[in-house]
Amino acid sequence: MKKIAILQSNYIPWKGYFDIIRSVDEFVLYDDMQYTKNDWRNRNKIKTRNGLEWLTIPVRVESLHQTIRETKISNPLWHKQHWKTLAQNYAKAAHFKEYKEAFEDLYLTATEEYLSEINRKFLTAINGMLGITTIIRCSSEFTLAPGKSERLLELCQKLGGTTYLSGPAASDYLDVPIFTAAGIEVEWMDYSGYPEYTQLFPPFEHGVSIVDLLFNEGKNAINFMKRVQR
């Protein structure tokens, strides 16, 4: 039995994204898909004293057809501003000091030219903080046939997957019968039922970056995520 998940890379995503990663044996960053503006690829939300705030990595959109892995950073100083914003708003969080050095180093060395490299760097580091050991691959490592569902199926097959774990949004387009015909079971991620945790600046908000959970709950963060069964 081998479970696979495939998602486009996001910048410091919310806890649900990491729950998908930790629920599978191998996780694929779908980095050769088209880059989409005003999406989660290069931005995410944090809590601030003035309400929710977007942290957005500035990127160059040179073509309507450019992929995530082709998308370049447009302002090399973005990382310093992001770290300054995080430090200002989470300085009083209960576990900020535990992660301050690690995150400061992560941000101040985030000088990669491409968005996909930045996202993978942050995902890998945060996985380590959460104790997630799932193997991470990139779809660009593989040559895939055309077709939205067919590409996903082929990735599962090439990785020897027996189960494909999908996000709920894919229910609108995923061709489940072709997975079934290939002997691969499709499961759907359930994002309901998350407990609230101690959070600065009420009201409580689930859909913020994972850094909010780490800074507020520290090593206890995993207890506010899903109970994973592989």
C-alpha positions in Angstrom: 0.0 0.0 0.0 1.4 3.4 -1.0 -0.5 6.7 -0.7 0.2 9.6 -3.0 -0.9 13.3 -3.0 -0.2 15.9 -5.7 -0.7 19.6 -5.1 0.6 22.9 -6.6 3.2 24.5 -4.4 2.0 27.2 -2.0 3.9 29.8 0.0 3.9 29.0 3.8 0.5 27.3 3.4 -2.1 26.6 6.1 -2.2 23.5 8.4 -4.5 21.6 6.0 -1.8 21.5 3.3 0.7 20.0 5.8 -1.9 17.5 6.9 -2.2 16.2 3.3 1.6 15.9 3.2 1.8 14.0 6.4 -1.1 11.7 5.4 0.8 10.2 2.4 3.9 8.3 1.7 5.0 10.5 -1.2 4.0 14.1 -1.9 4.3 15.6 -5.4 4.7 19.4 -5.9 2.8 20.0 -9.2 5.2 22.6 -10.3 4.9 22.3 -14.1 1.3 23.5 -13.9 0.3 27.0 -15.0 1.0 29.8 -12.6 -2.2 31.5 -11.4 -2.3 35.1 -10.3 -3.9 36.2 -7.0 -3.7 32.6 -5.7 -1.9 30.7 -3.0 1.2 30.1 -5.1 3.0 33.2 -3.9 1.0 34.5 -0.9 -0.6 33.6 2.4 -2.4 35.1 5.3 -1.2 35.9 8.8 -3.0 37.4 11.9 -2.1 40.9 12.8 -3.4 43.5 15.3 -5.1 45.1 12.3 -6.7 41.9 11.1 -5.7 39.4 8.5 -2.8 40.5 6.3 -1.4 39.0 3.1 2.3 38.2 2.8 2.9 38.2 -0.9 6.1 37.3 -2.8 6.4 39.6 -5.8 6.8 37.7 -9.0 7.2 38.4 -12.7 4.3 37.3 -14.9 5.9 37.2 -18.3 3.4 34.9 -20.0 -0.1 33.7 -19.5 1.2 30.2 -20.0 4.2 30.3 -17.6 4.4 27.4 -15.2 5.0 27.7 -11.4 8.6 26.5 -11.8 9.2 29.1 -14.5 8.0 32.0 -12.3 10.7 34.3 -11.1 10.9 36.6 -8.1 10.7 40.3 -9.1 12.0 41.9 -5.9 15.0 40.2 -4.2 14.4 42.0 -0.9 10.9 40.5 -0.3 12.2 38.1 2.3 13.5 40.9 4.6 10.1 42.6 4.6 8.3 39.4 5.2 10.5 38.5 8.2 10.1 42.0 9.6 6.3 41.7 9.4 6.2 38.3 11.0 8.5 39.3 13.8 6.5 42.5 14.6 3.2 40.6 14.7 4.2 37.4 16.5 6.8 38.7 18.9 4.4 38.2 21.8 3.2 34.7 20.7 4.0 32.1 23.3 6.5 30.1 21.2 7.9 32.8 18.9 11.3 32.7 20.6 11.6 28.9 20.1 11.3 29.4 16.3 12.8 32.9 15.9 16.3 31.8 15.0 15.2 29.1 12.6 12.7 31.3 10.7 15.0 34.3 10.7 17.7 32.1 9.1 15.2 30.7 6.7 14.0 34.1 5.5 17.3 35.8 5.4 18.8 33.0 3.2 15.7 32.9 0.9 17.6 34.3 -2.1 16.5 31.7 -4.7 15.5 33.2 -8.1 12.4 31.0 -8.7 9.2 30.8 -6.7 9.0 27.0 -6.7 12.4 26.8 -5.1 11.4 29.2 -2.4 8.1 27.3 -1.7 9.9 24.0 -1.5 12.6 25.4 0.8 9.9 26.6 3.2 7.8 23.5 3.0 10.9 21.3 3.7 11.9 23.4 6.7 8.4 23.5 8.2 8.0 19.8 7.7 11.1 19.3 9.8 9.6 21.5 12.6 6.4 19.4 12.5 8.2 16.1 12.4 6.9 15.2 8.9 9.1 12.8 7.1 7.1 12.3 3.9 9.2 12.1 0.6 8.7 15.2 -1.6 9.0 15.1 -5.3 8.3 17.5 -8.2 6.1 16.7 -11.2 8.7 18.2 -13.5 10.9 15.2 -12.7 8.6 13.2 -14.9 7.4 13.1 -18.5 3.6 13.0 -18.5 0.9 12.5 -21.0 -1.7 15.3 -21.6 -5.0 15.4 -19.8 -5.9 16.8 -16.4 -6.8 13.6 -14.7 -4.6 11.4 -16.8 -1.4 13.3 -15.7 -2.4 12.8 -12.0 -3.0 9.1 -12.7 0.3 8.7 -14.5 2.2 10.3 -11.6 0.6 7.9 -9.2 1.5 4.9 -11.4 5.1 6.0 -11.8 5.5 6.3 -8.1 3.9 2.9 -7.5 0.9 4.4 -5.7 -2.1 2.3 -4.7 -4.2 5.2 -3.3 -4.5 8.8 -4.4 -5.4 11.4 -1.8 -7.0 14.4 -3.4 -8.1 17.8 -2.1 -11.8 18.4 -2.1 -11.7 21.1 -4.7 -10.7 18.5 -7.4 -14.1 16.8 -7.0 -15.3 19.1 -9.8 -13.0 17.7 -12.4 -11.2 14.5 -11.3 -12.1 11.5 -13.4 -12.3 8.9 -10.7 -13.3 6.0 -13.0 -9.9 6.0 -14.7 -8.2 5.6 -11.3 -10.5 2.8 -10.4 -9.9 1.1 -13.7 -6.1 1.4 -13.1 -6.5 -0.2 -9.6 -5.9 3.0 -7.7 -8.3 4.0 -5.0 -9.2 7.7 -4.7 -9.6 9.2 -1.2 -10.7 12.8 -0.4 -9.1 15.0 2.2 -11.5 16.2 4.9 -10.7 19.7 6.3 -13.6 19.8 8.8 -13.4 19.5 12.5 -10.2 21.4 13.3 -10.0 22.5 16.9 -9.3 26.1 17.8 -5.9 26.9 19.5 -4.5 29.8 21.4 -4.3 32.6 18.8 -3.4 36.3 19.0 -5.7 39.0 17.8 -9.2 37.5 17.9 -11.6 36.5 16.4 -10.2 33.0 15.7 -9.3 32.2 12.1 -8.4 28.7 10.8 -7.3 29.6 7.3 -4.0 31.3 8.0 -0.4 30.2 7.4 1.0 27.3 9.5 3.4 29.8 11.0 0.5 31.1 13.1 0.0 27.7 14.7 3.8 27.1 15.2 4.4 30.5 16.9 1.3 30.1 19.2 1.5 26.4 20.1 5.1 25.3 19.5 5.8 21.6 19.7 2.1 21.1 20.6 1.0 22.3 17.1 0.7 18.8 15.8 -2.1 18.2 18.4 -4.3 20.8 16.6 -3.9 19.0 13.2 -5.5 15.8 11.9 -4.9 12.4 13.3 -3.2 10.7 10.4 -3.7 7.1 9.4 -1.8 5.7 6.4 
